[in-house]
Amino acid sequence: MKLLNNFFKENKSDIAIKKVQKLSKRLMNGLSTENDLAEWESNLELIDMFKEQFNELFLKYLLKHYPNDKRLKEKYHNSDNIDGAGDAMYREFLLQTLGDALYMLKYKRKDFLFLEEWKHNKLITKIEKYIYFENKNRDMLFIKENDKSNSFLERVLEDVLKDVYAYYAYMPCKTLEHKEWLVRANHICSFKYLEYDGESIFRKRYKLGLKHGILLGDVGSGKTKAVQKEIELILEDTNDDIVVIDNDGLYEEFCHKNNGKYINTTKDNTFFDKDVAVINNRLIVLDIHSLNNDIKFQYASKALKYAYQRMNKQSEASKNTWLYIDEVNELIFDDYFLYMLIRCGRKNGVITIVTNRVPDIIENNNSSRLISGSSYIRLFRQSPRYRERLAKLVSIEPDMLEFDNVETSWAVIESETIKIKEKIV
């Protein structure tokens, strides 16, 4: 009976190994999904041999799809280390994808007979400027410029990969190895931004120094809650200041809770005559929502002027000032308001505008340029009538704007599109 039990145990282990190998291949080709988790967990429990190697691959899977998993926190201890591990994983896959291209070009010339000799050599030279093999062992891959920063190497390797992919994609004859390489190269960006929650996406924005942002979505889609979460992270993680121009009346309680200075411009219309240095609070909310339209533009422009002056003061101390304009709406169409907004953008400030007026934004040339010029865009639930036009404006697929609840939104960061999954409550 003992021998029979051992037989079945080994058989289960062999089957589990094959399943995990399949999952690993999906991961490395950029095709893994969140739904693979249960299969990973159930099969890893049955594996005896190579368990350590498979566990390392499982951690990579978690980095890609579940960065807040407690198992990652046990290994890396904090979110910064997890973020760093995710970045390192992206560089690893980027480097290996280029290494595989180099290996095929150098040691499988017969697969590239269609490619003219000068083009073939040009591709090899382009890759070998940065990486090389010590011998024919494709695992012995080295980086030539170890003195360069990780961000620099990422950029140049990405550019090289694009050039190589352009040649590979149009090859008339493709081997199985070549086809698999194209799949990996085509999905490499799925490893670049691994975060799937608003907090991590914002940390990525902060790390990359993306100054111009915009949040778009219908009423009740979660924009204000997302902004308030970002503000809490700024207060927690930095010494920066925050100025909020509130055109919706939703920040008074939030401001007091976070030790901010709340100014109701209807009751304190002399505030803007005061010296900006008088207020020591890091968070300042300027509420203009109850002003009538005749004077709203005037006070909105004064609020922007105040933010501009605050940015000047804080830049002298090498501090950023974050400016959020919630429900900017019709203000965005005022020429002087836009002029002041541009001035703020030239200072040491980080500007984010928030609006539900998506059709107006799309149809106005000045405001649509603000969207196309933004390096950080958050897209929340949108009306079906405007999805296609908005998707075209931000260069994403229209089906990415089909939201069925407030748990999903999208971010566009430097032309990369990232799905965000979180419950906004």
TIDOMI-354052 format. One line per 10 residues: number of its first residue (from 0); for each residue x, y, z of N, C-alpha, C. Coordinates in steps of 0.02 Angstrom, whole numbers, plus 50000, padded with zeros to 5 digits. Last residue first. Example, Ala and Ser with C-alpha at 12.3 -4.5 7.8 and 13.67 -1.06 7.14 Angstrom:
<rs>
1	50642/49888/50354/50684/49947/50357/50645/50002/50394; 50660/49716/50390/50615/49775/50390/50660/49835/50390
</rs>
This chain:
<rs>
424	49271/52662/49883/49215/52668/49929/49217/52734/49964; 49320/52576/49749/49321/52645/49773/49260/52655/49817; 49415/52437/49732/49347/52458/49751/49353/52528/49780; 49516/52413/49587/49508/52426/49658/49437/52447/49671; 49622/52401/49458/49567/52365/49490/49566/52380/49564; 49670/52469/49308/49671/52478/49380/49610/52443/49409; 49774/52439/49169/49709/52427/49200/49717/52432/49276; 49862/52552/49070/49864/52506/49127/49795/52501/49157; 49953/52594/48928/49887/52588/48956/49886/52534/49010; 50076/52714/48889/50062/52645/48910/49995/52644/48945
414	50095/52849/48866/50070/52809/48810/50060/52735/48827; 50125/52893/48997/50175/52896/48944/50157/52847/48888; 49992/52809/49053/50054/52839/49078/50106/52835/49023; 49830/52799/49082/49875/52803/49024/49935/52843/49048; 49726/52688/49172/49775/52743/49173/49816/52740/49109; 49557/52648/49207/49617/52640/49167/49662/52700/49178; 49459/52553/49324/49473/52613/49286/49537/52600/49247; 49343/52462/49419/49391/52462/49364/49398/52532/49335; 49245/52473/49510/49305/52438/49531/49360/52443/49479; 49125/52524/49476/49177/52572/49495/49240/52538/49520
404	49069/52437/49325/49065/52455/49396/49122/52503/49412; 49087/52420/49192/49023/52398/49218/49016/52411/49293; 49155/52511/49059/49157/52498/49130/49088/52475/49153; 49236/52520/48924/49173/52487/48941/49174/52466/49015; 49354/52566/48878/49312/52614/48914/49243/52585/48930; 49414/52474/48801/49444/52485/48867/49402/52533/48909; 49356/52479/48678/49328/52431/48725/49359/52437/48795; 49434/52574/48607/49369/52594/48637/49343/52545/48688; 49609/52579/48642/49553/52544/48611/49488/52563/48645; 49691/52742/48638/49680/52675/48665/49621/52643/48629
394	49722/52882/48618/49756/52828/48583/49752/52761/48618; 49648/52985/48664/49703/52964/48708/49739/52902/48680; 49559/53001/48556/49597/53059/48581/49657/53038/48623; 49499/52876/48546/49542/52900/48491/49587/52957/48514; 49426/52877/48664/49478/52827/48654/49527/52848/48599; 49336/52980/48635/49384/52988/48689/49442/52939/48681; 49263/52921/48531/49300/52984/48519/49353/52995/48572; 49209/52808/48596/49251/52800/48537/49293/52862/48524; 49133/52860/48704/49191/52816/48715/49238/52815/48655; 49018/52933/48702/49081/52969/48690/49143/52925/48694
384	48910/52852/48729/48907/52895/48670/48974/52926/48652; 48929/52787/48850/48943/52751/48788/48945/52795/48726; 49013/52884/48973/48952/52873/48935/48968/52838/48869; 49133/52799/49079/49115/52849/49029/49048/52833/48997; 49226/52777/49227/49167/52759/49188/49146/52816/49142; 49391/52849/49204/49340/52814/49243/49280/52800/49198; 49556/52864/49174/49492/52859/49140/49444/52817/49181; 49690/52970/49198/49648/52919/49230/49580/52921/49197; 49848/53006/49134/49776/53011/49122/49741/52954/49159; 49992/53089/49116/49958/53047/49165/49883/53058/49157
374	50036/53177/49025/50075/53115/49031/50044/53066/49080; 49943/53273/48910/49951/53249/48979/49988/53182/48980; 49912/53314/48784/49978/53333/48810/49991/53309/48880; 49783/53273/48764/49835/53241/48724/49905/53257/48749; 49721/53362/48857/49719/53289/48865/49776/53257/48828; 49749/53487/48804/49770/53472/48872/49771/53397/48884; 49684/53478/48683/49758/53479/48682/49786/53465/48752; 49556/53490/48727/49576/53425/48700/49652/53421/48694; 49554/53625/48762/49551/53575/48815/49571/53506/48790; 49564/53686/48634/49613/53701/48687/49613/53646/48740
364	49453/53632/48562/49522/53621/48539/49573/53632/48595; 49317/53544/48621/49353/53607/48626/49427/53595/48610; 49265/53416/48618/49248/53460/48563/49285/53526/48564; 49311/53355/48735/49329/53327/48671/49320/53377/48615; 49250/53434/48833/49323/53431/48829/49345/53406/48761; 49116/53404/48810/49140/53473/48801/49216/53475/48793; 49113/53266/48842/49098/53289/48774/49123/53359/48761; 49154/53269/48984/49194/53237/48933/49177/53261/48862; 49141/53332/49115/49116/53361/49052/49155/53334/48993; 49191/53296/49232/49143/53249/49204/49116/53273/49137
354	49364/53316/49282/49302/53340/49253/49257/53283/49231; 49513/53383/49346/49463/53330/49352/49398/53357/49323; 49689/53405/49328/49622/53431/49322/49573/53372/49319; 49839/53431/49408/49791/53380/49388/49722/53412/49385; 50009/53476/49409/49939/53497/49398/49896/53438/49375; 50138/53523/49504/50111/53463/49473/50035/53474/49469; 50268/53649/49490/50203/53625/49512/50182/53563/49473; 50365/53752/49473/50381/53689/49505/50317/53659/49534; 50295/53817/49318/50329/53822/49382/50341/53753/49411; 50218/53796/49211/50288/53811/49198/50329/53817/49262
344	50091/53780/49259/50126/53722/49232/50199/53733/49219; 50054/53909/49287/50067/53864/49343/50107/53803/49319; 50034/53952/49156/50087/53983/49197/50105/53937/49255; 49922/53875/49122/49986/53865/49086/50044/53894/49125; 49830/53934/49207/49845/53863/49213/49911/53847/49180; 49821/54062/49157/49849/54053/49223/49869/53980/49235; 49760/54030/49033/49825/54066/49034/49859/54055/49102; 49639/53977/49075/49687/53934/49040/49757/53965/49040; 49585/54094/49130/49596/54036/49172/49647/53989/49140; 49573/54170/49015/49620/54192/49067/49635/54135/49115
334	49478/54095/48939/49546/54108/48913/49595/54127/48968; 49379/53962/48990/49394/54033/49001/49467/54047/48983; 49358/53829/48986/49346/53866/48924/49358/53941/48930; 49372/53777/49110/49424/53760/49062/49416/53799/48997; 49257/53804/49179/49315/53847/49190/49368/53837/49136; 49162/53706/49160/49161/53764/49114/49221/53810/49123; 49262/53582/49236/49203/53596/49194/49209/53658/49151; 49331/53541/49349/49351/53604/49316/49296/53628/49270; 49319/53451/49462/49263/53471/49419/49277/53540/49388; 49459/53512/49548/49407/53462/49544/49344/53489/49510
324	49618/53530/49523/49559/53569/49508/49502/53520/49497; 49764/53525/49617/49707/53487/49592/49648/53534/49581; 49934/53542/49622/49872/53579/49611/49820/53533/49581; 50070/53527/49727/50022/53490/49686/49957/53531/49682; 50228/53590/49729/50160/53605/49748/50113/53570/49699; 50389/53534/49789/50336/53537/49739/50271/53562/49770; 50532/53620/49852/50472/53579/49864/50423/53588/49806; 50643/53701/49867/50649/53638/49828/50591/53591/49843; 50616/53822/49917/50636/53772/49967/50641/53703/49934; 50573/53885/49805/50634/53911/49836/50661/53863/49889
314	50454/53824/49785/50510/53803/49742/50576/53829/49769; 50368/53891/49870/50390/53824/49888/50449/53800/49846; 50348/54013/49802/50375/54011/49871/50405/53943/49887; 50294/53969/49680/50355/54008/49682/50388/54004/49750; 50177/53906/49725/50228/53867/49691/50295/53903/49691; 50108/54017/49772/50128/53965/49819/50184/53922/49789; 50082/54082/49652/50126/54114/49702/50152/54063/49753; 49996/53986/49595/50058/54005/49561/50107/54036/49610; 49890/53989/49685/49928/53927/49678/49995/53942/49645; 49845/54120/49661/49870/54102/49727/49914/54039/49723
304	49803/54104/49530/49857/54151/49544/49888/54136/49612; 49697/54016/49552/49755/53994/49513/49815/54039/49525; 49613/54102/49622/49637/54041/49655/49699/54014/49618; 49587/54196/49524/49623/54217/49584/49652/54157/49620; 49513/54114/49439/49577/54141/49415/49620/54166/49474; 49404/54094/49521/49443/54036/49499/49511/54059/49475; 49354/54223/49530/49385/54194/49589/49424/54130/49573; 49310/54242/49396/49355/54290/49428/49391/54257/49487; 49221/54137/49377/49282/54140/49336/49334/54185/49368; 49121/54176/49470/49159/54114/49479/49224/54115/49440
294	49040/54283/49451/49104/54297/49482/49148/54233/49490; 48933/54231/49379/48958/54297/49361/49027/54310/49390; 48892/54112/49437/48934/54109/49376/48964/54177/49358; 48912/54118/49616/48872/54120/49555/48918/54129/49494; 48991/53997/49722/48991/54063/49690/48945/54061/49629; 49002/53871/49773/48939/53906/49785/48937/53976/49755; 49131/53825/49741/49073/53793/49709/49008/53832/49718; 49255/53855/49784/49221/53907/49744/49154/53882/49718; 49370/53830/49906/49303/53808/49885/49268/53865/49848; 49524/53779/49919/49490/53841/49901/49423/53822/49869
284	49623/53702/50035/49565/53692/49991/49530/53759/49981; 49784/53651/50065/49741/53710/50063/49686/53697/50012; 49902/53568/50159/49844/53559/50117/49800/53621/50122; 49997/53616/50246/50020/53588/50182/49963/53579/50133; 49987/53770/50333/49958/53705/50318/49983/53680/50250; 50029/53899/50347/50080/53847/50354/50053/53777/50339; 50001/54053/50277/49970/53988/50290/50024/53934/50291; 50085/54160/50245/50050/54160/50309/50024/54091/50327; 50133/54161/50117/50176/54131/50168/50141/54125/50236; 50046/54233/50039/50042/54160/50035/50083/54127/50090
274	49961/54369/50111/50025/54341/50091/50022/54265/50092; 49794/54407/50049/49843/54393/50101/49907/54364/50072; 49698/54418/49957/49738/54479/49967/49794/54467/50018; 49623/54305/49960/49673/54310/49907/49715/54374/49912; 49529/54327/50063/49585/54281/50072/49641/54293/50022; 49416/54397/50053/49477/54437/50058/49539/54392/50063; 49307/54316/50056/49329/54338/49990/49390/54383/49993; 49247/54210/50141/49311/54243/50152/49339/54266/50085; 49126/54161/50094/49128/54193/50160/49192/54232/50171; 49160/54113/49968/49099/54154/49975/49101/54193/50040
264	49269/54033/49986/49280/54099/49955/49219/54143/49957; 49318/53949/50117/49256/53958/50080/49259/54028/50051; 49458/53858/50143/49436/53927/50129/49372/53925/50088; 49544/53760/50256/49487/53763/50211/49463/53835/50204; 49693/53683/50276/49661/53749/50283/49605/53754/50231; 49706/53518/50354/49715/53568/50301/49682/53634/50319; 49705/53399/50425/49738/53458/50453/49753/53511/50400; 49621/53304/50372/49692/53300/50356/49731/53363/50375; 49494/53342/50410/49519/53277/50433/49594/53271/50423; 49477/53458/50337/49484/53462/50410/49514/53398/50438
254	49466/53401/50207/49518/53450/50223/49530/53453/50298; 49350/53323/50215/49415/53291/50200/49472/53337/50220; 49254/53423/50234/49266/53373/50287/49334/53339/50277; 49272/53493/50107/49276/53526/50173/49292/53475/50228; 49256/53441/49979/49321/53433/50012/49325/53462/50082; 49154/53460/49889/49160/53394/49918/49222/53386/49962; 49116/53564/49797/49096/53567/49868/49103/53500/49905; 49156/53582/49669/49101/53536/49679/49079/53532/49752; 49272/53644/49645/49214/53672/49609/49153/53627/49618; 49411/53681/49728/49353/53637/49733/49292/53670/49702
244	49573/53671/49709/49519/53717/49690/49457/53674/49681; 49697/53633/49821/49639/53606/49786/49591/53663/49771; 49867/53612/49840/49814/53662/49834/49758/53630/49794; 49992/53544/49940/49936/53530/49895/49887/53588/49898; 50171/53520/49956/50108/53554/49972/50055/53535/49921; 50286/53388/50009/50256/53435/49961/50191/53466/49988; 50355/53293/50072/50349/53357/50107/50316/53410/50064; 50279/53127/50062/50321/53182/50039/50316/53241/50087; 50190/53030/50108/50254/53008/50080/50302/53065/50062; 50073/53090/50159/50106/53037/50196/50178/53026/50173
234	50032/53183/50066/50043/53205/50135/50083/53154/50174; 50018/53096/49957/50066/53152/49954/50083/53175/50024; 49914/53014/50003/49980/52985/49990/50035/53038/49986; 49810/53105/50009/49832/53073/50071/49901/53042/50062; 49798/53132/49872/49818/53186/49918/49844/53156/49984; 49750/53009/49825/49815/53035/49802/49841/53087/49850; 49625/53007/49886/49675/52955/49903/49744/52978/49883; 49565/53114/49821/49576/53118/49894/49626/53066/49917; 49559/53062/49691/49600/53122/49705/49616/53125/49779; 49468/52957/49711/49536/52943/49687/49583/53001/49701
224	49355/53028/49748/49385/52981/49795/49456/52964/49776; 49331/53095/49626/49349/53133/49686/49381/53088/49738; 49301/52985/49537/49357/53031/49525/49380/53066/49589; 49194/52896/49535/49249/52885/49582/49308/52932/49576; 49079/52917/49464/49122/52863/49441/49183/52852/49485; 48990/53022/49486/48986/52962/49528/49031/52905/49508; 48983/53074/49319/48966/53090/49388/48959/53024/49427; 49114/53000/49215/49046/53023/49229/49039/53041/49303; 49284/53061/49190/49233/53010/49204/49166/53041/49220; 49457/53091/49200/49395/53099/49162/49347/53044/49181
214	49594/53181/49253/49549/53127/49271/49482/53140/49238; 49760/53219/49206/49690/53234/49198/49649/53172/49217; 49921/53300/49230/49874/53244/49234/49803/53267/49225; 50089/53333/49220/50023/53354/49194/49976/53295/49192; 50206/53275/49273/50177/53335/49302/50106/53351/49280; 50286/53137/49327/50239/53158/49275/50196/53215/49301; 50392/53070/49393/50390/53143/49390/50343/53169/49336; 50401/52937/49419/50420/52958/49352/50419/53034/49344; 50352/52934/49549/50420/52911/49536/50446/52936/49469; 50220/52976/49530/50265/53016/49571/50338/52998/49555
204	50169/52870/49453/50169/52938/49426/50220/52981/49464; 50186/52767/49545/50223/52765/49482/50225/52835/49451; 50095/52807/49641/50166/52804/49659/50210/52802/49596; 49977/52789/49566/49998/52856/49585/50072/52857/49604; 49978/52650/49558/49982/52689/49496/50005/52760/49512; 49963/52617/49692/50025/52599/49658/50034/52639/49593; 49832/52668/49714/49889/52690/49755/49955/52676/49719; 49748/52598/49625/49759/52670/49617/49820/52695/49655; 49818/52443/49565/49775/52481/49611/49795/52554/49606; 49906/52366/49497/49837/52360/49478/49792/52395/49529
194	50069/52372/49424/50022/52390/49477/49950/52387/49452; 50160/52352/49326/50129/52293/49354/50075/52309/49406; 50219/52402/49185/50180/52433/49239/50138/52378/49269; 50291/52301/49114/50321/52366/49130/50285/52400/49188; 50236/52185/49072/50278/52181/49132/50303/52250/49155; 50172/52215/48958/50129/52192/49012/50169/52184/49077; 50268/52241/48865/50244/52298/48904/50197/52277/48961; 50284/52121/48799/50335/52140/48848/50310/52197/48893; 50208/52068/48699/50176/52075/48765/50225/52098/48818; 50288/52058/48589/50227/52097/48581/50193/52110/48648
184	50385/51971/48632/50404/52041/48617/50343/52086/48614; 50309/51853/48641/50341/51883/48701/50357/51956/48690; 50271/51835/48507/50220/51840/48559/50249/51875/48620; 50396/51823/48445/50352/51879/48428/50298/51890/48480; 50439/51701/48500/50475/51763/48516/50432/51824/48501; 50351/51613/48440/50348/51622/48512/50383/51686/48533; 50397/51624/48308/50328/51643/48325/50321/51656/48400; 50526/51573/48321/50517/51642/48300/50447/51667/48318; 50498/51442/48352/50536/51482/48399/50526/51557/48385; 50434/51401/48235/50396/51401/48297/50431/51445/48349
174	50480/51516/48101/50485/51453/48137/50444/51458/48201; 50410/51598/47964/50422/51601/48036/50426/51531/48065; 50435/51695/47825/50434/51627/47849/50453/51627/47923; 50436/51833/47806/50388/51793/47768/50382/51721/47793; 50439/51953/47935/50473/51895/47905/50422/51852/47868; 50388/52059/48002/50373/52054/47930/50411/51999/47895; 50433/52052/48131/50361/52048/48120/50344/52037/48047; 50571/52073/48125/50545/52006/48138/50472/51999/48118; 50582/52212/48105/50607/52165/48055/50575/52096/48063; 50520/52260/48221/50496/52283/48156/50520/52238/48100
164	50597/52204/48321/50529/52180/48311/50502/52200/48243; 50711/52284/48310/50715/52213/48295/50646/52185/48281; 50657/52408/48352/50688/52401/48286/50690/52327/48264; 50613/52377/48481/50565/52400/48431/50592/52392/48360; 50734/52347/48543/50684/52294/48535/50632/52314/48482; 50795/52472/48545/50824/52419/48505/50773/52365/48491; 50709/52537/48635/50715/52562/48567/50745/52509/48521; 50731/52460/48751/50663/52463/48722/50667/52487/48649; 50864/52489/48773/50846/52421/48756/50775/52418/48726; 50854/52625/48806/50891/52605/48745/50873/52534/48725
154	50772/52621/48922/50752/52660/48863/50788/52635/48801; 50846/52540/49011/50778/52522/48991/50759/52557/48926; 50962/52616/49027/50965/52551/48993/50896/52528/48970; 50907/52724/49100/50938/52735/49034/50940/52669/48994; 50861/52660/49216/50813/52694/49172/50841/52707/49103; 50981/52613/49272/50931/52566/49249/50881/52598/49201; 51128/52700/49211/51071/52692/49256/51021/52642/49227; 51286/52622/49170/51228/52664/49154/51171/52650/49202; 51381/52531/49196/51388/52595/49231/51328/52641/49218; 51365/52424/49115/51340/52417/49183/51343/52483/49222
144	51354/52396/48968/51360/52462/49000/51331/52459/49070; 51334/52262/48928/51399/52295/48917/51407/52357/48960; 51267/52122/49007/51256/52191/48988/51324/52225/48982; 51258/51951/48949/51288/52004/48990/51269/52073/48962; 51213/51781/48963/51198/51846/48933/51223/51901/48978; 51210/51632/48955/51267/51674/48976/51262/51742/48942; 51110/51561/48897/51099/51584/48966/51153/51631/48990; 51155/51516/48777/51110/51575/48776/51093/51600/48846; 51313/51477/48737/51264/51462/48789/51218/51523/48797; 51414/51515/48655/51351/51495/48624/51297/51475/48674
134	51477/51647/48760/51487/51592/48713/51419/51574/48683; 51435/51767/48809/51505/51748/48820/51524/51690/48775; 51338/51880/48715/51345/51813/48743/51419/51799/48753; 51286/52050/48756/51325/52000/48718/51322/51933/48753; 51220/52219/48737/51223/52153/48769/51262/52104/48726; 51244/52341/48669/51224/52342/48739/51230/52274/48774; 51283/52316/48544/51308/52379/48573/51295/52379/48648; 51216/52207/48500/51280/52195/48535/51313/52259/48560; 51109/52264/48430/51097/52231/48494/51162/52225/48534; 51175/52317/48318/51133/52361/48359/51121/52330/48429
124	51236/52205/48263/51278/52259/48290/51238/52304/48337; 51122/52134/48222/51168/52104/48271/51210/52159/48304; 51071/52223/48127/51031/52206/48185/51076/52177/48241; 51175/52223/48033/51156/52285/48066/51116/52272/48130; 51174/52093/47985/51231/52116/48026/51216/52180/48064; 51052/52100/47915/51063/52049/47966/51118/52071/48013; 51078/52198/47822/51026/52209/47872/51034/52162/47931; 51179/52137/47748/51194/52200/47783/51142/52215/47836; 51113/52022/47696/51169/52015/47742/51183/52079/47781; 50934/52020/47698/50997/52038/47667/51053/52040/47719
114	50836/51884/47739/50860/51949/47762/50928/51963/47731; 50810/51754/47704/50776/51806/47666/50805/51875/47680; 50875/51680/47800/50905/51685/47733/50874/51739/47690; 50853/51652/47932/50849/51722/47911/50879/51732/47841; 50877/51525/47969/50808/51548/47976/50798/51619/47950; 51013/51514/47958/50971/51484/47905/50898/51504/47909; 51066/51568/48074/51065/51609/48014/51019/51581/47960; 51070/51551/48213/51020/51517/48172/51011/51556/48107; 51158/51626/48284/51171/51555/48281/51119/51515/48242; 51122/51762/48274/51192/51742/48270/51201/51668/48255
104	50982/51769/48284/51017/51802/48229/51088/51776/48219; 50957/51699/48403/50930/51674/48340/50967/51705/48280; 51025/51783/48494/51044/51712/48487/51019/51684/48420; 50953/51902/48483/51024/51900/48464/51046/51828/48452; 50829/51860/48536/50834/51885/48467/50906/51882/48441; 50868/51828/48665/50843/51775/48622/50845/51796/48549; 50902/51958/48710/50953/51905/48706/50932/51848/48661; 50778/52020/48710/50829/52042/48662/50884/51990/48654; 50723/51944/48813/50690/51945/48748/50739/51968/48694; 50808/51974/48920/50806/51905/48894/50774/51902/48825
94	50780/52111/48939/50847/52089/48921/50846/52019/48890; 50645/52103/48975/50665/52143/48918/50733/52120/48893; 50651/52026/49090/50616/52000/49032/50634/52038/48969; 50728/52116/49171/50751/52047/49159/50718/52018/49096; 50648/52229/49176/50714/52233/49143/50740/52163/49126; 50540/52173/49249/50530/52199/49181/50596/52203/49144; 50604/52145/49370/50577/52090/49330/50566/52113/49258; 50633/52273/49415/50689/52228/49398/50665/52170/49355; 50503/52318/49441/50544/52351/49390/50601/52307/49367; 50471/52230/49545/50432/52230/49484/50471/52262/49427
84	50563/52268/49641/50567/52200/49615/50528/52194/49549; 50517/52398/49667/50583/52388/49638/50591/52319/49608; 50394/52368/49725/50396/52407/49664/50463/52397/49628; 50440/52303/49838/50399/52266/49791/50399/52302/49723; 50505/52409/49900/50544/52351/49879/50505/52309/49829; 50394/52492/49925/50449/52516/49882/50491/52458/49856; 50315/52416/50012/50291/52428/49944/50346/52453/49898; 50413/52294/50107/50374/52356/50098/50359/52368/50025; 50454/52153/50112/50445/52194/50173/50405/52258/50164; 50477/52048/50026/50507/52112/50010/50497/52166/50064
74	50414/51934/50086/50480/51928/50054/50515/51996/50048; 50294/51981/50138/50338/51941/50181/50409/51938/50152; 50240/52039/50025/50259/52082/50081/50304/52046/50130; 50212/51925/49951/50262/51972/49926/50286/52018/49982; 50112/51872/50030/50173/51833/50019/50229/51876/49991; 50007/51962/50021/50045/51960/50084/50110/51920/50077; 49991/52059/49874/49985/51994/49906/50032/51991/49967; 49996/52170/49795/49981/52180/49867/49974/52115/49905; 50016/52129/49664/50072/52161/49700/50059/52174/49774; 49965/52023/49569/49941/52034/49638/49996/52067/49680
64	50026/52018/49442/49954/52021/49447/49927/52038/49517; 50167/52026/49452/50133/52053/49393/50059/52065/49406; 50198/51968/49572/50221/52036/49559/50181/52067/49501; 50148/51839/49550/50115/51882/49598/50135/51955/49588; 50242/51795/49455/50171/51798/49437/50134/51845/49485; 50355/51798/49535/50351/51843/49477/50278/51850/49454; 50320/51695/49621/50328/51763/49648/50325/51815/49592; 50326/51589/49531/50261/51608/49560/50264/51678/49590; 50462/51582/49510/50419/51602/49454/50350/51623/49479; 50498/51537/49636/50524/51601/49612/50482/51627/49554
54	50434/51413/49637/50413/51464/49684/50437/51533/49663; 50511/51343/49544/50442/51361/49527/50414/51414/49574; 50629/51329/49617/50629/51367/49554/50558/51389/49535; 50582/51252/49725/50611/51318/49738/50610/51361/49674; 50540/51133/49666/50490/51176/49697/50517/51247/49707; 50606/51029/49603/50610/51096/49572/50562/51147/49605; 50496/50904/49670/50557/50923/49634/50550/50993/49605; 50362/50917/49719/50418/50903/49764/50483/50927/49731; 50201/50986/49709/50267/50979/49678/50320/50967/49732; 50079/51016/49758/50091/50946/49741/50162/50933/49716
44	50071/51152/49774/50067/51111/49835/50086/51038/49821; 50067/51199/49644/50130/51206/49682/50130/51163/49745; 49933/51177/49611/49984/51133/49583/50051/51139/49620; 49862/51276/49681/49845/51206/49690/49899/51159/49665; 49924/51397/49636/49926/51378/49707/49913/51303/49716; 49898/51399/49496/49966/51404/49523/49968/51374/49593; 49759/51398/49498/49795/51342/49468/49868/51341/49491; 49730/51521/49557/49709/51459/49591/49747/51398/49563; 49785/51614/49460/49810/51608/49529/49793/51541/49561; 49739/51641/49335/49785/51585/49341/49804/51570/49414
34	49666/51758/49329/49629/51696/49340/49674/51634/49347; 49749/51859/49291/49734/51853/49362/49700/51787/49378; 49856/51784/49164/49801/51827/49187/49791/51817/49262; 49992/51780/49044/49960/51759/49106/49904/51809/49125; 50065/51817/48935/49996/51798/48923/49959/51777/48987; 50201/51837/48928/50159/51895/48940/50085/51881/48933; 50282/51730/48921/50260/51757/48857/50214/51817/48865; 50295/51699/49053/50354/51726/49019/50337/51754/48951; 50164/51647/49081/50191/51706/49115/50247/51738/49075; 50160/51534/48999/50112/51588/48989/50136/51653/49021
24	50263/51463/49061/50271/51484/48991/50222/51541/48975; 50204/51439/49184/50266/51478/49180/50277/51505/49110; 50099/51355/49148/50084/51420/49178/50145/51467/49173; 50174/51245/49105/50130/51279/49058/50113/51349/49083; 50234/51212/49225/50276/51230/49168/50236/51268/49116; 50122/51175/49296/50158/51236/49317/50205/51259/49261; 50089/51058/49228/50041/51114/49229/50076/51179/49248; 50201/50980/49252/50184/50997/49183/50136/51057/49181; 50193/50969/49391/50251/51002/49361/50235/51023/49289; 50074/50896/49405/50077/50965/49430/50134/51003/49399
14	50115/50774/49353/50061/50811/49319/50063/50884/49340; 50212/50740/49449/50231/50748/49378/50179/50789/49340; 50131/50732/49564/50185/50782/49561/50206/50794/49489; 50051/50623/49533/50020/50689/49543/50072/50744/49537; 50152/50526/49532/50114/50539/49472/50080/50608/49475; 50194/50526/49663/50242/50546/49611/50205/50564/49547; 50075/50479/49722/50103/50544/49742/50150/50570/49688; 50061/50355/49665/50011/50406/49650/50036/50476/49668; 50176/50294/49722/50167/50297/49649/50119/50353/49631; 50151/50301/49858/50208/50338/49830/50201/50347/49755
4	50042/50212/49865/50033/50283/49882/50089/50326/49854; 50108/50094/49829/50054/50120/49787/50041/50193/49800; 50194/50078/49937/50222/50088/49870/50170/50117/49822; 50099/50060/50038/50144/50118/50041/50174/50133/49972; 50041/49939/50000/50000/50000/50000/50043/50063/50000
</rs>
